[in-house]
Amino acid sequence: MDGFGERLRRLRKDCDITQSQLAEVIGVVPSAIGKYERIPQAFPSVEALIKIADYFNVSIDYLLRGTQTVPAVENNISGQLTNSPFIQANHGGVVINGEQSISPEAMELLHIYEQLSGRERLKLLNFAVELEEGTK
């Protein structure tokens, strides 16, 4: 099964950019890109992961797990959100996800997540992925 490094290498090669060029885009040293591509346990910071996903127009879920479950949200000129089944709105402190409001427990998790550093967020994301895979 392909891991993060192999997906990153394939995306980079498909776009015909070097490790140095990608490193400049996401703000890391070129050797970091090589490390991500070669070492299965090597992952960028959350901020760099977001920049990689944005650059290649893929989801973080695709980068980490190989599945593109939700299309990217794109803003059009009028500021409307398009191309997304997942749109959130905040109405009087209640966050809406489609037709459902987000539970207080989920909101508490979001507040905790906001307090974490980039590495801690990535660890939490990896842990959540492991939990989810354990339920399949």
Rosetta constraint file for C-alpha pairs under 8 A:
AtomPair CA 2 CA 6 HARMONIC 5.76 0.50
AtomPair CA 2 CA 7 HARMONIC 6.64 0.50
AtomPair CA 2 CA 66 HARMONIC 7.55 0.50
AtomPair CA 3 CA 7 HARMONIC 6.32 0.50
AtomPair CA 3 CA 40 HARMONIC 6.85 0.50
AtomPair CA 3 CA 64 HARMONIC 7.22 0.50
AtomPair CA 3 CA 65 HARMONIC 7.33 0.50
AtomPair CA 3 CA 66 HARMONIC 7.56 0.50
AtomPair CA 4 CA 8 HARMONIC 6.06 0.50
AtomPair CA 4 CA 36 HARMONIC 7.62 0.50
AtomPair CA 4 CA 37 HARMONIC 7.37 0.50
AtomPair CA 4 CA 40 HARMONIC 7.29 0.50
AtomPair CA 4 CA 43 HARMONIC 7.86 0.50
AtomPair CA 4 CA 63 HARMONIC 5.62 0.50
AtomPair CA 4 CA 64 HARMONIC 5.34 0.50
AtomPair CA 4 CA 65 HARMONIC 7.29 0.50
AtomPair CA 4 CA 66 HARMONIC 7.75 0.50
AtomPair CA 5 CA 9 HARMONIC 6.12 0.50
AtomPair CA 5 CA 36 HARMONIC 5.27 0.50
AtomPair CA 5 CA 37 HARMONIC 3.70 0.50
AtomPair CA 5 CA 38 HARMONIC 6.22 0.50
AtomPair CA 5 CA 39 HARMONIC 7.15 0.50
AtomPair CA 5 CA 40 HARMONIC 6.57 0.50
AtomPair CA 6 CA 10 HARMONIC 6.10 0.50
AtomPair CA 6 CA 37 HARMONIC 5.97 0.50
AtomPair CA 6 CA 38 HARMONIC 7.96 0.50
AtomPair CA 7 CA 11 HARMONIC 6.12 0.50
AtomPair CA 7 CA 63 HARMONIC 6.48 0.50
AtomPair CA 7 CA 66 HARMONIC 7.51 0.50
AtomPair CA 8 CA 12 HARMONIC 6.07 0.50
AtomPair CA 8 CA 36 HARMONIC 7.94 0.50
AtomPair CA 8 CA 37 HARMONIC 6.54 0.50
AtomPair CA 8 CA 63 HARMONIC 7.08 0.50
AtomPair CA 9 CA 13 HARMONIC 6.05 0.50
AtomPair CA 9 CA 37 HARMONIC 6.01 0.50
AtomPair CA 10 CA 14 HARMONIC 5.95 0.50
AtomPair CA 11 CA 15 HARMONIC 6.27 0.50
AtomPair CA 11 CA 56 HARMONIC 6.99 0.50
AtomPair CA 12 CA 16 HARMONIC 6.10 0.50
AtomPair CA 12 CA 17 HARMONIC 5.62 0.50
AtomPair CA 12 CA 18 HARMONIC 7.10 0.50
AtomPair CA 12 CA 19 HARMONIC 7.74 0.50
AtomPair CA 12 CA 22 HARMONIC 7.67 0.50
AtomPair CA 13 CA 17 HARMONIC 6.24 0.50
AtomPair CA 13 CA 18 HARMONIC 7.71 0.50
AtomPair CA 17 CA 21 HARMONIC 6.09 0.50
AtomPair CA 17 CA 22 HARMONIC 6.74 0.50
AtomPair CA 18 CA 22 HARMONIC 6.35 0.50
AtomPair CA 19 CA 23 HARMONIC 5.99 0.50
AtomPair CA 19 CA 30 HARMONIC 5.73 0.50
AtomPair CA 19 CA 31 HARMONIC 7.83 0.50
AtomPair CA 19 CA 33 HARMONIC 5.79 0.50
AtomPair CA 19 CA 34 HARMONIC 6.86 0.50
AtomPair CA 20 CA 24 HARMONIC 6.25 0.50
AtomPair CA 20 CA 29 HARMONIC 7.52 0.50
AtomPair CA 20 CA 30 HARMONIC 4.67 0.50
AtomPair CA 20 CA 33 HARMONIC 7.84 0.50
AtomPair CA 21 CA 25 HARMONIC 6.45 0.50
AtomPair CA 21 CA 30 HARMONIC 7.90 0.50
AtomPair CA 22 CA 26 HARMONIC 6.37 0.50
AtomPair CA 22 CA 30 HARMONIC 7.74 0.50
AtomPair CA 22 CA 33 HARMONIC 7.57 0.50
AtomPair CA 23 CA 27 HARMONIC 5.73 0.50
AtomPair CA 23 CA 28 HARMONIC 4.96 0.50
AtomPair CA 23 CA 29 HARMONIC 5.68 0.50
AtomPair CA 23 CA 30 HARMONIC 5.06 0.50
AtomPair CA 23 CA 32 HARMONIC 7.49 0.50
AtomPair CA 23 CA 33 HARMONIC 6.36 0.50
AtomPair CA 24 CA 28 HARMONIC 6.41 0.50
AtomPair CA 24 CA 29 HARMONIC 7.37 0.50
AtomPair CA 24 CA 30 HARMONIC 7.62 0.50
AtomPair CA 25 CA 51 HARMONIC 7.73 0.50
AtomPair CA 26 CA 48 HARMONIC 5.53 0.50
AtomPair CA 26 CA 51 HARMONIC 5.65 0.50
AtomPair CA 26 CA 52 HARMONIC 6.60 0.50
AtomPair CA 27 CA 48 HARMONIC 7.30 0.50
AtomPair CA 28 CA 32 HARMONIC 6.48 0.50
AtomPair CA 28 CA 33 HARMONIC 7.83 0.50
AtomPair CA 29 CA 33 HARMONIC 7.45 0.50
AtomPair CA 30 CA 34 HARMONIC 6.94 0.50
AtomPair CA 31 CA 35 HARMONIC 6.23 0.50
AtomPair CA 32 CA 36 HARMONIC 6.18 0.50
AtomPair CA 33 CA 37 HARMONIC 6.23 0.50
AtomPair CA 34 CA 38 HARMONIC 6.06 0.50
AtomPair CA 35 CA 39 HARMONIC 5.62 0.50
AtomPair CA 35 CA 42 HARMONIC 6.52 0.50
AtomPair CA 36 CA 40 HARMONIC 7.28 0.50
AtomPair CA 36 CA 42 HARMONIC 5.10 0.50
AtomPair CA 36 CA 43 HARMONIC 5.80 0.50
AtomPair CA 36 CA 44 HARMONIC 7.19 0.50
AtomPair CA 44 CA 48 HARMONIC 5.74 0.50
AtomPair CA 44 CA 49 HARMONIC 5.83 0.50
AtomPair CA 45 CA 49 HARMONIC 6.05 0.50
AtomPair CA 45 CA 118 HARMONIC 5.43 0.50
AtomPair CA 45 CA 119 HARMONIC 5.70 0.50
AtomPair CA 45 CA 122 HARMONIC 7.00 0.50
AtomPair CA 46 CA 50 HARMONIC 6.16 0.50
AtomPair CA 46 CA 118 HARMONIC 4.93 0.50
AtomPair CA 46 CA 119 HARMONIC 6.69 0.50
AtomPair CA 46 CA 121 HARMONIC 6.78 0.50
AtomPair CA 46 CA 122 HARMONIC 5.97 0.50
AtomPair CA 47 CA 51 HARMONIC 6.40 0.50
AtomPair CA 47 CA 118 HARMONIC 6.69 0.50
AtomPair CA 48 CA 52 HARMONIC 6.15 0.50
AtomPair CA 49 CA 53 HARMONIC 6.20 0.50
AtomPair CA 49 CA 60 HARMONIC 6.98 0.50
AtomPair CA 50 CA 54 HARMONIC 6.08 0.50
AtomPair CA 50 CA 60 HARMONIC 6.85 0.50
AtomPair CA 51 CA 55 HARMONIC 5.94 0.50
AtomPair CA 52 CA 56 HARMONIC 6.23 0.50
AtomPair CA 53 CA 57 HARMONIC 5.64 0.50
AtomPair CA 53 CA 58 HARMONIC 4.99 0.50
AtomPair CA 53 CA 59 HARMONIC 5.59 0.50
AtomPair CA 53 CA 60 HARMONIC 5.75 0.50
AtomPair CA 53 CA 63 HARMONIC 7.21 0.50
AtomPair CA 54 CA 58 HARMONIC 6.58 0.50
AtomPair CA 54 CA 59 HARMONIC 7.78 0.50
AtomPair CA 57 CA 72 HARMONIC 7.25 0.50
AtomPair CA 58 CA 62 HARMONIC 6.46 0.50
AtomPair CA 58 CA 63 HARMONIC 7.40 0.50
AtomPair CA 58 CA 68 HARMONIC 7.19 0.50
AtomPair CA 58 CA 72 HARMONIC 7.09 0.50
AtomPair CA 59 CA 63 HARMONIC 6.58 0.50
AtomPair CA 59 CA 68 HARMONIC 6.14 0.50
AtomPair CA 59 CA 69 HARMONIC 7.98 0.50
AtomPair CA 59 CA 70 HARMONIC 7.44 0.50
AtomPair CA 59 CA 71 HARMONIC 7.52 0.50
AtomPair CA 59 CA 72 HARMONIC 6.86 0.50
AtomPair CA 60 CA 64 HARMONIC 6.12 0.50
AtomPair CA 61 CA 65 HARMONIC 5.52 0.50
AtomPair CA 61 CA 66 HARMONIC 6.70 0.50
AtomPair CA 61 CA 67 HARMONIC 6.05 0.50
AtomPair CA 61 CA 68 HARMONIC 6.27 0.50
AtomPair CA 61 CA 69 HARMONIC 7.39 0.50
AtomPair CA 62 CA 66 HARMONIC 4.17 0.50
AtomPair CA 62 CA 67 HARMONIC 4.41 0.50
AtomPair CA 62 CA 68 HARMONIC 4.83 0.50
AtomPair CA 62 CA 69 HARMONIC 7.75 0.50
AtomPair CA 63 CA 67 HARMONIC 7.83 0.50
AtomPair CA 70 CA 84 HARMONIC 7.16 0.50
AtomPair CA 70 CA 85 HARMONIC 7.39 0.50
AtomPair CA 70 CA 86 HARMONIC 7.57 0.50
AtomPair CA 71 CA 83 HARMONIC 6.75 0.50
AtomPair CA 71 CA 84 HARMONIC 5.99 0.50
AtomPair CA 71 CA 85 HARMONIC 7.95 0.50
AtomPair CA 72 CA 83 HARMONIC 7.05 0.50
AtomPair CA 72 CA 84 HARMONIC 6.65 0.50
AtomPair CA 73 CA 81 HARMONIC 6.55 0.50
AtomPair CA 73 CA 82 HARMONIC 6.27 0.50
AtomPair CA 73 CA 83 HARMONIC 5.88 0.50
AtomPair CA 73 CA 84 HARMONIC 5.35 0.50
AtomPair CA 74 CA 81 HARMONIC 6.01 0.50
AtomPair CA 74 CA 82 HARMONIC 5.66 0.50
AtomPair CA 74 CA 83 HARMONIC 6.48 0.50
AtomPair CA 74 CA 84 HARMONIC 7.84 0.50
AtomPair CA 75 CA 79 HARMONIC 5.55 0.50
AtomPair CA 75 CA 80 HARMONIC 5.83 0.50
AtomPair CA 75 CA 81 HARMONIC 5.04 0.50
AtomPair CA 75 CA 82 HARMONIC 6.42 0.50
AtomPair CA 76 CA 80 HARMONIC 5.81 0.50
AtomPair CA 76 CA 81 HARMONIC 6.75 0.50
AtomPair CA 76 CA 82 HARMONIC 7.21 0.50
AtomPair CA 81 CA 87 HARMONIC 7.72 0.50
AtomPair CA 85 CA 98 HARMONIC 7.70 0.50
AtomPair CA 86 CA 97 HARMONIC 6.60 0.50
AtomPair CA 86 CA 98 HARMONIC 6.41 0.50
AtomPair CA 87 CA 97 HARMONIC 6.15 0.50
AtomPair CA 87 CA 98 HARMONIC 6.20 0.50
AtomPair CA 88 CA 95 HARMONIC 6.70 0.50
AtomPair CA 88 CA 96 HARMONIC 5.43 0.50
AtomPair CA 88 CA 97 HARMONIC 4.98 0.50
AtomPair CA 88 CA 98 HARMONIC 6.80 0.50
AtomPair CA 89 CA 95 HARMONIC 5.83 0.50
AtomPair CA 89 CA 96 HARMONIC 5.36 0.50
AtomPair CA 89 CA 97 HARMONIC 7.19 0.50
AtomPair CA 90 CA 94 HARMONIC 5.65 0.50
AtomPair CA 90 CA 95 HARMONIC 4.61 0.50
AtomPair CA 90 CA 96 HARMONIC 6.31 0.50
AtomPair CA 91 CA 95 HARMONIC 6.44 0.50
AtomPair CA 91 CA 96 HARMONIC 7.49 0.50
AtomPair CA 94 CA 101 HARMONIC 6.62 0.50
AtomPair CA 94 CA 102 HARMONIC 7.47 0.50
AtomPair CA 95 CA 101 HARMONIC 5.67 0.50
AtomPair CA 95 CA 102 HARMONIC 5.82 0.50
AtomPair CA 96 CA 100 HARMONIC 5.73 0.50
AtomPair CA 96 CA 101 HARMONIC 4.43 0.50
AtomPair CA 96 CA 102 HARMONIC 6.23 0.50
AtomPair CA 97 CA 101 HARMONIC 5.94 0.50
AtomPair CA 97 CA 102 HARMONIC 6.75 0.50
AtomPair CA 102 CA 106 HARMONIC 6.26 0.50
AtomPair CA 102 CA 107 HARMONIC 6.77 0.50
AtomPair CA 103 CA 107 HARMONIC 6.35 0.50
AtomPair CA 104 CA 108 HARMONIC 6.15 0.50
AtomPair CA 105 CA 109 HARMONIC 6.32 0.50
AtomPair CA 106 CA 110 HARMONIC 6.28 0.50
AtomPair CA 107 CA 111 HARMONIC 6.31 0.50
AtomPair CA 108 CA 112 HARMONIC 6.26 0.50
AtomPair CA 109 CA 113 HARMONIC 6.02 0.50
AtomPair CA 110 CA 114 HARMONIC 6.21 0.50
AtomPair CA 111 CA 115 HARMONIC 6.73 0.50
AtomPair CA 112 CA 116 HARMONIC 6.84 0.50
AtomPair CA 113 CA 121 HARMONIC 6.59 0.50
AtomPair CA 116 CA 120 HARMONIC 5.59 0.50
AtomPair CA 116 CA 121 HARMONIC 5.83 0.50
AtomPair CA 117 CA 121 HARMONIC 6.10 0.50
AtomPair CA 118 CA 122 HARMONIC 6.32 0.50
AtomPair CA 119 CA 123 HARMONIC 6.22 0.50
AtomPair CA 120 CA 124 HARMONIC 6.17 0.50
AtomPair CA 121 CA 125 HARMONIC 6.10 0.50
AtomPair CA 122 CA 126 HARMONIC 6.10 0.50
AtomPair CA 123 CA 127 HARMONIC 6.12 0.50
AtomPair CA 124 CA 128 HARMONIC 6.12 0.50
AtomPair CA 125 CA 129 HARMONIC 6.21 0.50
AtomPair CA 126 CA 130 HARMONIC 6.27 0.50
AtomPair CA 127 CA 131 HARMONIC 6.21 0.50
AtomPair CA 128 CA 132 HARMONIC 6.11 0.50
AtomPair CA 129 CA 133 HARMONIC 6.12 0.50
AtomPair CA 130 CA 134 HARMONIC 6.17 0.50
AtomPair CA 131 CA 135 HARMONIC 6.69 0.50
AtomPair CA 132 CA 136 HARMONIC 6.96 0.50
